[in-house]
């Protein structure tokens, strides 16, 4: 039987003089009065329904944090009636009671959770403190704003699980390669969150990436000749021949040095010593953030001398912009697409000129460390992709041994 007692009030709260089982029917029957009312449940100690003078009803749980009469009392809201049912509130109350028995504090956990950073916060902090320092920061921002924020932004960082990351990957199935780039970005962001003390593990770790067929495209000697002819034809057909000439010169320097596009377009005359034939790329322009000094071929030096004869721009850039704030040329895509069309090389990318540079070196018998040094690789594994191109010079070398033994056998 419920324990009956006369009603009493505490700080204006009216405690009803009975302890029934809290059910939907009971809660619906409660009406507002001139002061706050609380009806306690007869099964779960501290579980109650609170009714305010305005008629708002909410489920609560009253408990002490710690032991003894001096331990502070908490009375957090479990949920508003209507948002959750009486049965759902009862289940939550039981769960909270179990946590309290083990020393937990559901109210404090809720406060901490409310203050816990979300993926929106992670995105903001990453963009402000990290992405702006990267050459690919603009691409990171695009992926964050277009895909990551809409999918995960409102979630707490600490609540993201591996399954959430897998679901994100699966929702990007139409563009599997791009999805891999987003997974890599998420993994980097969560690793930073670990360093900031937001989480203790990375939910993106070990999430399987989509299969990628590594694309290796090298221009053959015949294709290189078509490229050269198409570059000349592009200049002849261009309405703005000066702009076309500079664009073609930038593309040719890419091909002659194996440099990355940003390194060439941001190049300044002070980086070149055309007497010794060297180019010293500053760390701010290289992917590895290290100064990279390379020798230039006579053809590359001749190309740079031709450009300089036209007059050095006051900005100091080898490829100055026609306008804008960057000071240097930023887009050679249109020129490249036109040259690619004229040379009938529709599937070739600008970056494939870098692969072609490496393939020519490998085919001529240069070692992988030498190729890596010229390309600016800091890890030998990056250059390993060109290993198969060494087959011909290695076969020729070992063939010399075979010939030597064959000739001796014949004698």
Protein Blocks (a to p, Z undefined) as FASTA:
>chain_A
ZZddddddeehiacdfbdcdddfklmmmpccdfbdcddddfkbghiacdddfkopacddd
dddededjklccddddfbdchjacfklmmmmmmmmmmmmmnopafklmmmmmmmpccfkl
mmmmmmmmmmmmpmklmmmmmmmmmmmmmmmmmpcfklpcfklmmmmmmmmmmmmmlmmm
mmmmmmmmmmmmmmnopambdfkgopacdddddddddddfklmmmmmmmmmmmmmmpmbl
mlmmmmmmmmmmmmmnopafklmmmpcfklpcfknopacddfklpmnlpacdddddfklm
mmmmmmmmnopafklpabdcfbdjkopafbfklmmmmmmmmnopakbcfklmmmmmmmmm
mmnopafklmmmmnopabfklmmmmmmmmmmmmmmmmmmmmmmmmmmmmZZ
